[in-house]
Amino acid sequence: MTYCPQCGYAVREGVAICPSCGTKTLYGDTPIKEEIKEESVAQVLAEAEKDIPSPAAETEKEKEAFPIPEPVSQKEEAPVKTSYGDNILPTGRYAPVSTGGYLLNQLVFMIPVFGLIAAIIMACASKKLNRRRHALSAVILHIIFLVLVGGVVGISAVFGFSAVTAAITEWIKALV
């Protein structure tokens, strides 16, 4: 069985003209007999109608060939609400951190080594966005403090501790 080059209809071998659209098929290049019997035309048309699939069958075949994926249900986050006048606060990751929560975090961040470690962990793992940003600011402050202290210690090591101590004391006296 071959297919019509124009409409894609399945044409039996030896048929010169597509029964669906009338286009010459691969067998159309062969000379057609002058005599065409009405019986043979009726027979070809009857066989062609048998081969025509119903529209329902075509859609079933299309569904099998090109399945439509089912929509994936995604976890939806609560919308961000900005109306604080009505005491409607955002929920989920955008929920605000309480004043006591900020105070407790700040006290933990003040502990020299443990505070830095706790701030790094909170900055990476906290689910609340505000707590994560607060912890990140604490990490940045720790780094700035360490750079400043490291600079003072380095300068003290180069110029001697007593000279740097005397300079820092004079600077503090000038400020007061």
N, C-alpha and C positions, 0 to 999 in steps of 0.2 A: 504494500500500500504506500502511495506517495502523498504528498501534500501540495496544495495549490500554492504557487509562489505569490499570489496576490492576497488571498484571504486566509490561507492556512487550513482550508477544509481538507479532510482526508478523502483522497480520490483513489479509486481502485486502479490497479495497473491496467494499462491499455486504453483508458478513457482520455480522449484528446482535449475535452473541454470540461472545465470545472462546473458541476451541476449547481453550485452555490452562486458563483459570480459570473460565470461565462468566460473566464480567462483561459487561454491555451495552457495546457500543462506540458510536462516533459514529453508526453506522447503526442503533443499537438504538432510537432515537426514532421511527423509521419503523414503521408497523404491520407486524407479522409475519403472514404468511399462515397461516391455520388449518391448511392441509394441509402437512404435512412428510413428504416421501417418505423412506423409509429409504435409498433409493439415493443421494439428494442428501446426506444426513448422512454416509453411508459415504464418499462422494466427497470431501466437505470434510475429514473426518478423515484420509483417505489423503493429501490434498494438504498438510494441516497437518503430518503426520509427515515428509513429504519436506523441508519447510522447517526442521525442527528440526535445529540444528547439533549435531554430536557434541561431547562434553565436551573432547576433545583439540583440536578446532578452536577452541572457545571460549578455551581457555587460550592457544593460539597467537595468537589475535586480541588477547587481553588483554596478552600479552607485547609485541606490536607497539604497542598503544595506550599501555601504561604500562611502558616498559622499566625493569628494575631496574638501577641503576648498579653497575658493578663496584667492589669496594672498592679504594681508593687505598692503595698501600703507602707508608707514611711511614717516614722514617728514624728509627729508635728510638735514643734515647740509652741508654747503659749505666745501669743502676739505681745509685743512690747507695748505697754500702756503708759502714757505719759501724763495722765491726768492725776496729779498728786493732791489737788484740792479736794477731791471726793474720796480720798484715802484709798484709791485704787493703785496698788503698787505692782511693778513687774514681778513675774515669778520665774522660776527655773534659774538658768545661768545668769540672768540679768537682775535677779533679786538683790536688793541692797543689803549691805552688811550693817548690822546694828552698831551703835556707838560703843557698847560694851565689847563687841567683837573686834572693832578697830583698836580699842584700848588694850585688850588682852594680846592681840597680835603685836602691837607696838612694844609691850612689855617683854614679850618673848624675843622679839628682834633685837632688843637692847643687850641681851646676854652675849658676850663677845663671840665665842666660836659657835656655840649652840644656836644662837640667833641667826647667824649667817647660813648655817645648814638648814634650819627650819624655814628661812625665807626662800632659799633655793627650792626646797621641796614644795612649799606652797605655791611658788611662782610657776612651777611645772605641773603640779597635780591637782590644784584646787578646781572645783567645778564652778564656783562663783567667780564671775569675771571681775568684780570689784575687789574681792579678796586677792585674786591673782595679781592685779595691777598694784595693789598696796604692797604685796610681797616683793614684786619686781622693783618697786621704788626703794624698799629696804635693802635689797641686794645691791642696787646702784650706790646707795649711801655707804654701805659696808665697803664696797670697792674703793670709793673716793677716800674714805677714812684710811683704809690700808695703804693706798698710794701716798697719802700725806704723811702718815706715820713712817712708812718706809723711806720716804724722802728725807724726813728729819733725822732718822737713824742713820741713813747713808751719809748725809752731810756731817753728822756728828762724828761718824767713824773717820771721815777724811780730815776734818779740821780739828778734831779733838772734842771730847765731850764737854770739857769745862768752858771752852770758847763759845760753843753753841748754846750751852746753858746760860752763860752770861748774856749773850745776845738776845735770847728769848726773854730773859728776865727784864732787860732794859726795854724791850719792845712792849711788854706787858705794862711796865711802869709808865711808858709814854702814852699808852691808851687810857690809863686810869687817870 
